[in-house]
Amino acid sequence: MSRNSRSFYDLIGAFETGVMLFSSAGSCNIERAPDTLLAREFIEIADVEAGGGRCTA
């Protein structure tokens, strides 16, 4: 097995850690994440729908 290979159990553990981090993040952090991706040009906005609230914190 190569050094970069992970076992199935390692992958499950990494997934569970990601889920825990996501669920512990505040809603404002989750709303800011797309703004960060957009600023770094990892994503682009194709269309915007009216409505929805914005976090003020």
PyRosetta script that sets phi, psi and omega in degrees:
from pyrosetta import init, pose_from_sequence

init()
pose = pose_from_sequence("MSRNSRSFYDLIGAFETGVMLFSSAGSCNIERAPDTLLAREFIEIADVEAGGGRCTA")
pose.set_psi(1, 139.7)
pose.set_omega(1, 179.7)
pose.set_phi(2, -74.0)
pose.set_psi(2, 164.2)
pose.set_omega(2, -178.4)
pose.set_phi(3, -63.5)
pose.set_psi(3, -29.2)
pose.set_omega(3, -178.1)
pose.set_phi(4, -85.2)
pose.set_psi(4, -5.2)
pose.set_omega(4, -179.1)
pose.set_phi(5, -73.4)
pose.set_psi(5, 143.3)
pose.set_omega(5, 176.4)
pose.set_phi(6, -122.6)
pose.set_psi(6, 146.6)
pose.set_omega(6, 176.9)
pose.set_phi(7, -76.0)
pose.set_psi(7, 165.4)
pose.set_omega(7, 177.4)
pose.set_phi(8, -58.3)
pose.set_psi(8, -39.4)
pose.set_omega(8, -179.4)
pose.set_phi(9, -68.1)
pose.set_psi(9, -35.8)
pose.set_omega(9, 175.3)
pose.set_phi(10, -63.2)
pose.set_psi(10, -41.8)
pose.set_omega(10, 179.3)
pose.set_phi(11, -65.0)
pose.set_psi(11, -41.0)
pose.set_omega(11, 177.1)
pose.set_phi(12, -62.3)
pose.set_psi(12, -44.0)
pose.set_omega(12, 178.9)
pose.set_phi(13, -61.4)
pose.set_psi(13, -41.8)
pose.set_omega(13, 178.4)
pose.set_phi(14, -65.0)
pose.set_psi(14, -40.3)
pose.set_omega(14, 177.8)
pose.set_phi(15, -62.8)
pose.set_psi(15, -46.0)
pose.set_omega(15, 180.0)
pose.set_phi(16, -62.4)
pose.set_psi(16, -38.3)
pose.set_omega(16, 177.3)
pose.set_phi(17, -63.3)
pose.set_psi(17, -42.5)
pose.set_omega(17, 178.1)
pose.set_phi(18, -62.1)
pose.set_psi(18, -41.6)
pose.set_omega(18, 178.6)
pose.set_phi(19, -63.9)
pose.set_psi(19, -41.9)
pose.set_omega(19, 179.2)
pose.set_phi(20, -64.2)
pose.set_psi(20, -41.6)
pose.set_omega(20, 178.9)
pose.set_phi(21, -64.7)
pose.set_psi(21, -42.5)
pose.set_omega(21, 179.9)
pose.set_phi(22, -63.9)
pose.set_psi(22, -44.4)
pose.set_omega(22, -177.0)
pose.set_phi(23, -71.6)
pose.set_psi(23, -22.0)
pose.set_omega(23, 178.8)
pose.set_phi(24, -88.5)
pose.set_psi(24, -11.5)
pose.set_omega(24, -179.9)
pose.set_phi(25, -73.4)
pose.set_psi(25, 144.0)
pose.set_omega(25, 177.0)
pose.set_phi(26, -72.8)
pose.set_psi(26, 157.7)
pose.set_omega(26, -177.7)
pose.set_phi(27, -62.6)
pose.set_psi(27, -31.2)
pose.set_omega(27, 178.9)
pose.set_phi(28, -66.8)
pose.set_psi(28, -38.8)
pose.set_omega(28, 177.6)
pose.set_phi(29, -64.0)
pose.set_psi(29, -39.7)
pose.set_omega(29, 179.7)
pose.set_phi(30, -66.8)
pose.set_psi(30, -38.1)
pose.set_omega(30, 178.2)
pose.set_phi(31, -70.2)
pose.set_psi(31, -31.1)
pose.set_omega(31, -179.4)
pose.set_phi(32, -77.4)
pose.set_psi(32, -21.9)
pose.set_omega(32, -177.4)
pose.set_phi(33, -56.3)
pose.set_psi(33, -47.8)
pose.set_omega(33, 177.7)
pose.set_phi(34, -62.0)
pose.set_psi(34, -33.9)
pose.set_omega(34, 177.7)
pose.set_phi(35, -62.5)
pose.set_psi(35, -40.3)
pose.set_omega(35, 178.2)
pose.set_phi(36, -66.0)
pose.set_psi(36, -44.5)
pose.set_omega(36, 178.4)
pose.set_phi(37, -62.4)
pose.set_psi(37, -38.4)
pose.set_omega(37, 178.7)
pose.set_phi(38, -66.6)
pose.set_psi(38, -43.8)
pose.set_omega(38, -179.7)
pose.set_phi(39, -63.1)
pose.set_psi(39, -34.2)
pose.set_omega(39, 179.3)
pose.set_phi(40, -86.7)
pose.set_psi(40, 3.1)
pose.set_omega(40, 178.4)
pose.set_phi(41, 61.3)
pose.set_psi(41, 31.0)
pose.set_omega(41, 172.9)
pose.set_phi(42, -81.3)
pose.set_psi(42, -23.6)
pose.set_omega(42, 178.6)
pose.set_phi(43, -135.5)
pose.set_psi(43, 165.6)
pose.set_omega(43, 171.3)
pose.set_phi(44, -136.7)
pose.set_psi(44, 152.4)
pose.set_omega(44, -178.8)
pose.set_phi(45, -90.2)
pose.set_psi(45, 122.0)
pose.set_omega(45, -179.6)
pose.set_phi(46, -89.4)
pose.set_psi(46, -34.9)
pose.set_omega(46, -175.8)
pose.set_phi(47, -159.0)
pose.set_psi(47, 150.6)
pose.set_omega(47, -179.8)
pose.set_phi(48, -127.8)
pose.set_psi(48, 131.9)
pose.set_omega(48, 175.4)
pose.set_phi(49, -98.5)
pose.set_psi(49, 143.5)
pose.set_omega(49, 177.9)
pose.set_phi(50, -71.9)
pose.set_psi(50, 152.4)
pose.set_omega(50, 177.0)
pose.set_phi(51, 101.7)
pose.set_psi(51, 179.7)
pose.set_omega(51, -179.1)
pose.set_phi(52, 86.9)
pose.set_psi(52, 146.3)
pose.set_omega(52, -178.8)
pose.set_phi(53, -92.9)
pose.set_psi(53, 159.8)
pose.set_omega(53, 175.5)
pose.set_phi(54, -116.9)
pose.set_psi(54, 149.4)
pose.set_omega(54, 177.5)
pose.set_phi(55, -78.2)
pose.set_psi(55, 137.2)
pose.set_omega(55, -177.3)
pose.set_phi(56, -103.1)
pose.set_psi(56, -2.9)
pose.set_omega(56, -177.8)
pose.set_phi(57, -83.7)
pose.dump_pdb("model.pdb")
